[in-house]
Amino acid sequence: MELADRAVGFLLTLVSLSIFTYYTFWVIILPFVDSDHFVHQYFLPQEYAILIPVFAGVVLLCFLCVFIGFVMLKPKKKKA
């Protein structure tokens, strides 16, 4: 089981680093590259650099509110 946990942890770390590197290059470095350069074909338009994180944050906040609502509405078990 420990080997599987390490593999999942390594995979999650690799995916997170890849997303971070892609987003950092997209937001910080790409605006300084000429618009006709071939590297622009690998990235979405700049307005999505703001829209995607905002949308993800709103979805996360909605799920968090729904979870808190379910926890608060769940009937408490009384001790006898």
Disulfide bonds with the S-S distance in Angstrom:
none
